[in-house]
Amino acid sequence: MARLFVDPEMIEDGIVNITDAGDVHHITRVLRLREGDTVDVSDKTEYEYECKIILSAADIVRAEIVEKKKFSREPSIKVTLFQGIPKSGKMESIVQKCVELGIYEIVPLWTERTVVTDKGNFGKKIDRWQKIADEAVKQCRRGIIPHIEEDVKLTELCSHKPGSLCLTDYDLVLLAYEGEENLSIKDCLSGLSENPVDIAIIIGPEGGFSDAEVRMLTNEGAHSVTLGKTILRTETAGPAMLAMIMYALEL
């Protein structure tokens, strides 16, 4: 069954109005659904709906709600990935896999060892990554679309600047660090007295973090953890860490 996402205001009196041109084209031209066919809809905030198409036109698809229920596939924890910006197209894979694994949002992170440079069009990259997230979430039929936030500098996370992202906003902050020898992510998660709700995970770029950055983050309360005996690539570390968290706290 196809899953679509609409704004809550498009749902009224038991009817879902789908007006987005891309969604209408996908329903009518790609999936070739017609009146009487079933479509799965999410309001992106709380509920998902099983609906029956009652009108299929060139500019609108109208569907009647058959069943309404709360999200069944969204994790109870909200995990934010602060991803050191990698080279080439690695971020696309990171976004896709993390969306499938249950990420809440992703924040591209500038660090000392980031090789990528901002040539003034970085916003276009974020738009492309958001489109990848949009497509990935439809495939795995989640309830929300994880958001790709604006890029930030690592120093900004520790600045406590009003209105900006801050690590102290999270119940738990985990820093994947290849130099950590004492605390594994397994031991860190099993030692929690209660399950956190908002979790931040921080992954470095290809060159990892500098010693100064690690000190800065741990001084802000981040737990430096190892993900295992081998050193993972940056495009592997984020999804691997997220999967470990979901296994420990959700399954």
Beta strands, then each sheet from edge to edge (+ up, - down):
strand 1: 3-5
strand 2: 11-12
strand 3: 15-18
strand 4: 38-42
strand 5: 47-56
strand 6: 61-70
strand 7: 78-84
strand 8: 105-110
strand 9: 147-148
strand 10: 152-153
strand 11: 172-176
strand 12: 198-203
strand 13: 223-225
sheet 1: 1+ 4+ 5- 6+ 3- 2+
sheet 2: 9+ 8+ 7+ 12+ 11+ 13+
sheet 3: 9+ 8+ 10+
end
